[in-house]
Amino acid sequence: MSLPTEEQVREKLTAVIDPELRRNIVELGMVRSIEIREDGQVNVTVSLTTPGCPIRSHFQDAVVQQVSSLNGVTGVGVGFDVLSDDEKAGLRETLGRGKLPQGALAQVNNVICVASGKGGVGKSTMTANLAAALQAEGSTAGALDCDVYGYSIPRMLGVDQKPDVNAERKILPPVAASGVKTMSIGYFVEQNSAVVWRGPMLHKAIQQFLEDVAWGELDYLLLDLPPGTGDIAMTLAQLLPQAKIAIVTTPQPAAQSVARRSAEMAAKVDLEVMGIIENMAGFTTPSGETFSIFGEGGGQLLADELEVPLLGSVPLSEELREHADVGNPLAVDQPDSPAGEAIVSIARQIIASSPRELPMLQTVQASAPEIAPKLGKNARELPVL
C-alpha cells in the first residue's frame, strides 16, 4: 500500500478555509505539523488563534474529510494548539489587521459589498431590497450599513428596535419584518444624529460590526458601502479578502465613468466584481409612455467594459422610493411591480452565481465561544468607541 506524501496532504489542506479570514489554513500558517505513519494513519496539528476558538469543530471535520480522501489513508487524527504571541503578530501583519477574529462570521457563506462611485444612485435602496428579496427567495440574509455618515438601512427595512447582547457578549442584530438581520451605526446614536468621526473611528466601527455581531448562519451578508473609494472600502478589503462587489450605477455616462472607479478600487485591493446593477433605468408613466430620464445603456456599457454580467436594470419608480421611506421593501411587498420584479430577478441571479456554502463550511458546528466581555450593561454602547 502506497502512502501519501506530506506534500499531497498539505495540498489537500489548502481546501480547508478559515471562514473568518477567508483563506486556507496552509496559506495562513496554521498547519503546525503533519505525521504520516506506516499503517496509513495521518495526524495533523492545527494552530488556532485562541484556545476557545468557536469554529474548532469546523477545522477538525474539514481536515478529516480532505485528508481521508487520499489513497492509502486509513485514519486521520486532528490535534490543536494555539499560535504563539509572535506568530499571531506575524499573522496580523500579513493580513494587515489589528486583531484576529473570534468567529462572528464563521457561518456567513457569501459576503457581497454593494458599492457605487458616487452618491444618489440608489445604492442603499438596492441593498435593502436585495436583502429582503434574497430572504423571500428562501435564503437567509443580513444587511450591514457601512455608510456610517449616511446610514439608512434601519429606516429602509423598517427596524426601530435597539440591539441586545447575548451571553457571549456579542451584539445581536435586530431582525426586520422581512427576516433580514441588520446592523447600523444608527442603532447606537440619537435618532437622525450626525456622525462626525475621523477615519480610524470608522475602521474600528466597521471591524466591530463584522467581528462582534452574532450574525449566525447566513447565506448572504450584504454590505451597504459609502459612495466613493475611501477608508471603508480599504478596511473591508483587509477584513474580507474573499468578499465580492456589486456596483450600482445609473444609465448616464457621467455616473458610468464614476462607477468605474469602484471597479478600479476593487481591482487594486483584489476583490472580485460580481456584476453591475443599473438603477433608474427608465420611467414609465401611468399611460404607458416611457422616458429615459437618466439616459440609457450605461449599465450594459460598463458591464461590457469590465467583462462582468449586467445583473439587471431597475426602472425609476416612485413606488420603490415610497416603500423605502416607510421601511417596507418593494421587492417583497410588490414583487410583480416593474421595479420589484427587476430586483427579484437580480436576487435570483445572485443566488444562481454564488455558492450557498464556502468550501468545507458545511461542517461548522455551533458552540459557545469564549469571548472576553467588551460591552457594558448598556446594549447601545459600542465596545470600542
CORZI-V588877 format. One record per run of one state. SS is the DSSP state (~ for helix, > for strand, _ for the rest). FROM is the first residue (numbers start at 0). TO is the last residue. If there is no record, write none. Layout:
ss = {SS/SS}
from = {FROM/FROM}
to = {TO/TO}
This chain:
ss = {_/~/_/>/_/>/_/>/_/>/_/~/_/>/_/~/_/>/_/~/_/>/_/~/_/>/_/>/_/>/_/>/_/~/_/~/_/>/_/>/_/~/_/>/_/~/_/>/_/>/_/>/_/~/_/>/_/~/_/~/_/~/_/~/_}
from = {0/5/13/16/18/22/24/30/36/40/48/55/67/74/82/84/95/107/115/122/136/140/145/152/156/163/165/170/172/174/175/180/183/184/187/198/211/212/213/217/224/230/239/243/250/252/268/271/279/282/284/289/291/297/306/309/314/317/325/329/333/337/353/360/363}
to = {4/12/15/17/21/23/29/35/39/47/54/66/73/81/83/94/106/114/121/135/139/144/151/155/162/164/169/171/173/174/179/182/183/186/197/210/211/212/216/223/229/238/242/249/251/267/270/278/281/283/288/290/296/305/308/313/316/324/328/332/336/352/359/362/384}
